[in-house]
Amino acid sequence: MTTPKALIIIDYTNDFVADQGSLTTGKPAQALDDFISQRAQTYLDQNNFIFLPTDVHVPNDPYHPESKLFPPHNVRNTWGRELFGKTGIWFSDHQADDHVIFLDKTHYNAFAGTNLDLLLRARHISEIELVGVVTDICILHTAVGAYDLSYDITIPEAGVASFNAAGHQWALTHFKDVLGATVIANS
């Protein structure tokens, strides 16, 4: 029996991806939609797991540091927090599957304040693949969290995007050179 793997789709929401999103990465993130939705289906077809840790906020929360850094985004029960495009449709079609798990997260690192680590370990998962947005924020912090918890990390360039091109490139190098992640280059 093979050990299961997990695809972790981070923050692929309308607010982070759609043109009208309040904190959009725009076209670079929109270009990921086919890759992420196809990757999710591949993982499911191979009896692996798909986790969707998704940012959630309260508007103008005086206790959350992001309220001072960014405009309101990913507010619970809004269009902005819905998953974007084909990935959103894929999730809607598969959300009842026990291999597809949606999680609320309130920090950049998807492991901070969530039960993601417990869920992965309960399923004997040690290999994870990170996709979504933003490369140099939530993907980066989740990768650091995964590294600290001793997960084997893969990050495909075709599956991540940022609104900061320099930050995106820096993070890809950091994943590989500092965290020992496998970064799959665009072909």
C-alpha positions as CSV (number, residue, x, y, z in Angstrom):
1,M,0.0,0.0,0.0
2,T,1.4,3.4,-0.9
3,T,1.6,6.2,1.5
4,P,-0.9,8.9,0.7
5,K,0.1,12.5,-0.3
6,A,-1.7,15.8,0.1
7,L,-2.3,18.6,-2.2
8,I,-2.7,21.8,-0.2
9,I,-4.5,24.5,-2.1
10,I,-4.0,27.8,-0.3
11,D,-6.2,30.9,-0.5
12,Y,-7.4,30.4,-4.1
13,T,-10.4,32.7,-3.6
14,N,-12.1,35.5,-5.5
15,D,-10.6,38.2,-3.3
16,F,-7.0,36.9,-4.1
17,V,-7.6,35.9,-7.7
18,A,-10.5,37.6,-9.5
19,D,-10.0,41.0,-11.2
20,Q,-12.5,42.5,-8.7
21,G,-11.0,40.9,-5.7
22,S,-10.0,43.2,-2.9
23,L,-6.4,41.9,-2.7
24,T,-6.0,40.3,-6.1
25,T,-2.9,38.8,-7.6
26,G,-4.8,39.2,-10.9
27,K,-3.7,37.5,-14.2
28,P,-0.7,35.5,-12.7
29,A,-3.1,33.8,-10.2
30,Q,-5.9,33.4,-12.8
31,A,-3.4,31.5,-15.0
32,L,-3.1,28.8,-12.3
33,D,-6.8,27.8,-12.4
34,D,-6.5,24.9,-14.9
35,F,-3.3,23.6,-13.3
36,I,-4.8,23.6,-9.7
37,S,-8.2,22.1,-10.7
38,Q,-6.5,19.4,-12.8
39,R,-4.0,18.7,-10.0
40,A,-6.8,18.4,-7.5
41,Q,-8.5,15.8,-9.7
42,T,-5.3,13.9,-10.2
43,Y,-4.7,13.7,-6.5
44,L,-8.3,12.5,-5.9
45,D,-8.1,10.0,-8.8
46,Q,-4.9,8.6,-7.0
47,N,-6.8,8.3,-3.7
48,N,-4.7,11.1,-2.2
49,F,-6.0,14.0,-0.2
50,I,-6.8,17.6,-1.0
51,F,-6.8,20.2,1.7
52,L,-8.0,23.8,1.2
53,P,-6.8,26.0,4.1
54,T,-8.6,29.3,3.3
55,D,-8.0,32.7,4.8
56,V,-11.0,34.1,6.8
57,H,-11.4,37.5,8.4
58,V,-13.7,39.9,10.1
59,P,-13.7,43.4,8.5
60,N,-11.5,45.9,10.4
61,D,-10.7,43.5,13.2
62,P,-8.6,45.7,15.6
63,Y,-6.9,42.6,17.0
64,H,-5.7,41.1,13.8
65,P,-2.4,42.5,12.4
66,E,-3.5,42.1,8.8
67,S,-6.2,44.7,9.4
68,K,-3.4,47.3,9.5
69,L,-1.5,45.8,6.5
70,F,-4.2,45.0,3.9
71,P,-7.7,46.1,2.9
72,P,-10.6,43.8,4.2
73,H,-10.5,40.5,2.3
74,N,-11.8,37.0,2.6
75,V,-14.6,38.0,4.9
76,R,-16.7,35.0,5.9
77,N,-19.9,34.4,3.8
78,T,-18.9,36.8,1.0
79,W,-18.3,36.4,-2.7
80,G,-14.6,37.3,-2.0
81,R,-14.0,34.2,0.1
82,E,-15.6,31.8,-2.4
83,L,-13.1,29.7,-4.3
84,F,-12.2,31.0,-7.8
85,G,-13.1,29.7,-11.2
86,K,-12.7,26.0,-12.2
87,T,-11.1,25.3,-8.8
88,G,-14.2,26.6,-7.1
89,I,-16.4,24.4,-9.4
90,W,-14.2,21.4,-8.7
91,F,-14.5,21.9,-5.0
92,S,-18.2,22.4,-5.2
93,D,-18.5,19.1,-7.1
94,H,-16.2,17.2,-4.7
95,Q,-16.7,18.8,-1.3
96,A,-18.6,15.8,0.1
97,D,-15.7,13.5,-0.6
98,D,-13.8,12.5,2.6
99,H,-10.5,13.1,0.7
100,V,-11.4,16.8,0.2
101,I,-11.1,18.9,3.3
102,F,-11.8,22.7,3.6
103,L,-10.2,24.5,6.6
104,D,-10.6,28.0,7.9
105,K,-7.2,29.7,8.6
106,T,-6.6,33.2,10.1
107,H,-2.8,33.4,9.7
108,Y,-0.4,33.2,6.7
109,N,0.8,29.8,7.9
110,A,-1.9,27.2,7.2
111,F,-0.6,25.2,10.2
112,A,-0.9,28.1,12.7
113,G,-4.1,27.9,14.7
114,T,-5.6,25.0,12.6
115,N,-5.7,21.2,12.9
116,L,-4.0,20.7,9.5
117,D,-1.0,19.0,11.1
118,L,-3.2,16.6,13.0
119,L,-5.3,15.8,9.9
120,L,-2.2,15.1,7.9
121,R,-0.6,12.9,10.5
122,A,-3.9,11.0,11.1
123,R,-3.8,10.0,7.4
124,H,-0.1,9.1,7.6
125,I,0.8,11.9,5.2
126,S,4.4,13.1,5.1
127,E,4.6,14.4,1.5
128,I,2.7,17.6,0.7
129,E,2.4,19.8,-2.4
130,L,1.6,23.4,-2.0
131,V,-0.3,25.5,-4.6
132,G,-2.3,28.7,-4.6
133,V,-1.5,32.2,-3.6
134,V,0.4,34.3,-2.5
135,T,3.9,32.7,-3.2
136,D,5.8,35.1,-0.9
137,I,3.2,35.3,1.8
138,C,0.9,32.4,2.6
139,I,2.7,29.8,0.5
140,L,6.0,30.9,2.0
141,H,4.8,30.9,5.6
142,T,3.0,27.5,5.2
143,A,6.2,26.1,3.6
144,V,8.2,27.2,6.7
145,G,5.6,25.7,9.0
146,A,5.7,22.4,7.0
147,Y,9.5,22.4,7.1
148,D,9.4,23.0,10.9
149,L,7.1,19.9,11.2
150,S,9.3,17.8,9.0
151,Y,7.1,17.4,5.9
152,D,8.6,16.7,2.5
153,I,7.5,19.7,0.4
154,T,6.9,20.1,-3.3
155,I,6.0,23.4,-4.9
156,P,5.3,23.5,-8.7
157,E,6.0,26.9,-10.2
158,A,3.0,26.4,-12.4
159,G,0.8,26.3,-9.2
160,V,1.8,29.5,-7.3
161,A,1.6,33.2,-8.0
162,S,2.1,36.6,-6.3
163,F,1.4,40.2,-7.0
164,N,5.1,40.9,-6.3
165,A,7.3,39.4,-9.1
166,A,10.5,39.9,-7.1
167,G,9.0,38.4,-4.0
168,H,7.7,35.4,-6.0
169,Q,11.2,34.7,-7.4
170,W,12.8,35.1,-4.0
171,A,10.4,32.7,-2.4
172,L,10.9,30.0,-5.0
173,T,14.7,30.2,-4.3
174,H,14.1,30.2,-0.6
175,F,11.9,27.1,-0.8
176,K,14.6,25.2,-2.6
177,D,17.8,26.6,-1.0
178,V,16.7,27.1,2.6
179,L,13.7,24.7,3.2
180,G,15.0,21.9,1.0
181,A,11.7,21.8,-0.9
182,T,11.4,20.3,-4.4
183,V,10.5,23.2,-6.7
184,I,9.2,22.0,-10.1
185,A,10.2,24.5,-12.7
186,N,7.8,25.5,-15.4
187,S,8.4,23.5,-18.6
